[in-house]
Amino acid sequence: MSTSPMTRQIILDTETTGLEPAQGHRIIEIGAVEMLNRRLTGNRFHQYLNPEREMPKEAEQIHGISTEFLKDKPLFRIIAGSFLEFISDSPLVIHNAAFDLKFLNAELDTLGLSLIPSERAIDTVFIARQKFPGQPANLDALCRRFSIDISARTKHGALLDAELLAEVYLELR
């Protein structure tokens, strides 16, 4: 982490068509919020993406995002530059970082762009499991533990989940 007076972190989440990019699954939503010195700035990156494939019913049940909704959304390659510009070289706070990085790096690799090293990620699942061994470490459970309002979270959504994760992260630290 930077020792500069302004510590910038990006809290990030993705939604996908499935669990494995090697099986053709893709990112369909990216949500990221900027934190400077442990305070949300209001700067954010949010984008739905056309995965160029059908949405499996199991995935749609989790996030509520349909193939039809995504048809007119941009491809990852169109937004890759603005996404990389937004995250810059800042540390990334991610819940279950290996999952999101696997998908982001699969997309970046396809475009011949530099991958995001895992060392850049601060994994809140790892922190929660260290701090509360044997306790549930999913986002809903952590929000409940810290009395963070999740009434707006009827389905998974990348931007809302990133905003909730920012609050959880501050409590975990």
Secondary structure, 3 states (H helix, E strand, C coil): CCCCCCCEEEEEEEEECCCCHHHCCCEEEEEEEEEECCEEEEEEEEEECCCCCCCCHHHHHHHCCCHHHHCCCCCHHHHHHHHHHHHCCCCEEECCHHHHHHHHHHHHHHCCCCCCCHHHEEEHHHHHHHHCCCCCCCHHHHHHHCCCCCCCCCCCCHHHHHHHHHHHHHHHC
